[in-house]
């Protein structure tokens, strides 16, 4: 009875206490952004610990005891406002305010809010408010999902996949040539002569604030666009000084299980080795060793980053951020098989029942970012990034090679070392000229050096007494040196002018006009030295693991083997002249955008004009006398983007545009690149495609961490380009305008949901996300068109096909559990992330052969990131938990033939970090 009385008394007291409180509520908006809602702003009762943050719609609520208070409203970079309020019991008062940057003082800054542009909630708000149709993924989400490079980062967004074994991405089923890459809005070059875009795997997520993906064209972008533009936004640190150190280790289960993980001697472990063509290579044997060197396949990483803000006056501020990191890892493909030169009748000319590939990879990244805020109206940024990455690999193919090892006793070994260095330098400015006008500009100069020095290949036949070297063809055994240099200068400038001022001091309209220019020069050269045993020594037994016993100066002097290039041996005067191709490309573009807000409808109408000039000249084994080809194009590119605000939480968006797709230097240069199972050759007659793009999107933002969106899209492409097999003795692959038209149509859906919020401080929560896309692609294939427009003969197996790289279904899903403690100084965030793509065409079938198709598979990762206290953190990641078999098949009438198969193994990594 006493217990019931006590309980009843406490209940009445609690009810009475709560009813005596009053409520302060309101909405904060951004005065500098047409009074859009201002999320994550700080709301505090001065002199108390009572406070909150505004939600994604800029709203806040405080429940307090009656009395007089001073309400403090603040946000990073904005003027702090203090408002006296009087709270009465059981009543609600509303205090709404627009915050602006004028009068900003350093002491008003709440440092913990300076990373908001990296947060998922902040990026969702940007997506909600932006007129453009784009997706962003920030540092916070990338960390939660255990993503360490940009290539993997973009695959976590809707409709994007990555080609297995490379950093090449597909956007809505469209591959490398249809996409573009920028950093801070300025273009960056490719490090691979085979590709238009740079390998995104070389960019560490440590140097970025977020990644933005434009899948809908707007006239500020270069017109060479059909799939998407990936913009890497570099980290711009603001806040107190910090210094952070990360160390880590990683191991691949396939690599660690290798009996003897060995790679060719020569390159250093840090990836900076510079290997060049030796002196007198045709008259003396001065090449490096072919011996193998055993390694312990345990990867490691170390990174140091730091930043600080300096107050230089009432309005001036200097922000500095720097990052230096080095990482290495070992990979291995196991349980593999491969086939090459498969005919339409299913006859396999190269059948390797045992295929393996191991590699050692390094990445060195350094970045410096300096931001100088001159005053509230003027800001400039300097950004410099240097990246050096290397890959040393050994591939082995054992089995049947027609005319060389007809008894299945062949062995091909290819050792390859690649080193790429990228140096990016950018200067950007932002200037508010007046209340109505603003100037933005940027300039960059980028340099890329891509080397493949001393790639070696040897073909053996195993006899009862041991291995002998093949001498059927001179290039069977060779050493190959490739060098690429590319310099590019680029400039952007745009001017905004607002008009039609409304009663609430905002502007309904805005003109933006500007200029973009990029000027690129590429120089490429390659030398291949072919080795063939002379007639008397063609049966000599060799040790595949110690070929230095055969290839050495003494045996060369004795005439055991000879050396020649494609031009000939030492008796030919120009035998040492490398194969070359050089490219120049200039793009000058001007644009005008008109943006206008009709209450709930915002429309942007854009027009862009471009002049494009591309020239390629070459001197190669296919054309020893040399040749050149020029491409010139004038493009007028209209675009329309519309955003209709259905209500506070829902938008309807529409986009339409015309763009084009340029061929690349390598695709138009008459140069041949030989891989073990395929050969690629350029096509000087390749020309640009024209593209028409359509998007319709509905999106809803139920809460600050939630999103529901549905998108329909379509693309119509005139004269599409594809990789196809041409009629030749070696079944070469070339780049062809394969038909008159093609189209892609599909839909995307994305859903992010906060499943459970276990406490009111948002410190314990379970969240999940899923995005999926379905697309249908089709293009006509015309044998007559190819024969009419090129010097090549192609006989397509079918009259239509999907686009290469197009998967019908793409899926990403993740679920995360967050637990924070000790005022958020400690935390544990665990995530399961799953990625899946369905079958996609790798190359189009010809000459009665079916398409080459990469078969579907799914990948599951587990990520645990823990912050033990405010200084110390530890991360544990397991990738590829399902370890699926990766397959590529050739579709034939008699049934699919598996031409490539392997497993990647699991990757375990652990990382320790400490912030001072």
MOKA-V630999 format. One record per helix or strand of 2 or more residues. SS is the DSSP state (@ for helix, = for strand). FROM is the first residue (numbers start at 1). LEN is the number of residues. Records with the same first field share a line. If there is no record, write none. Layout:
SS=FROM-LEN + FROM-LEN
This chain:
@=2-18 + 31-3 + 106-3 + 111-3 + 116-3 + 120-10 + 139-6 + 150-5 + 176-3 + 200-3 + 205-3 + 253-4 + 474-3 + 535-3 + 547-3 + 553-5 + 665-4 + 783-7
==21-10 + 36-2 + 42-4 + 51-3 + 59-7 + 67-8 + 81-7 + 92-3 + 97-3 + 134-5 + 160-3 + 169-3 + 179-5 + 186-2 + 208-7 + 228-7 + 242-11 + 262-3 + 292-3 + 299-13 + 317-26 + 348-28 + 378-24 + 405-28 + 437-27 + 466-4 + 478-24 + 507-27 + 541-2 + 561-5 + 579-20 + 601-20 + 623-25 + 650-12 + 672-3 + 679-3 + 689-12 + 707-12 + 721-5 + 733-5 + 741-17 + 764-17 + 800-2 + 809-13 + 826-12 + 840-5 + 852-3 + 857-11 + 872-8 + 885-6 + 897-7 + 907-9
